[in-house]
């Protein structure tokens, strides 16, 4: 009887932790900063190579968000 109650409590705690983790991950998702691997994945999915981006963006000037938006859209369209 006691082990069954412990198992149920453990399952409830695990489900709660998973749901909490999902909620925390999704809150303010549009304002999150990309990690390096996410940036390279986004570039590749958009059809750009790392060399193209470096050649076009690293020119010593300060970039605006509009300069970067080009590389977040599909280059094939």
Secondary structure, DSSP 8 states (H G I E B T S, - for coil): -HHHHHHHHHHHHHHHHHHHHHHHHHTTGGG----HHHHHHHHHHHT--HHHHHHHH-SSS---HHHHHGGGS-TT-
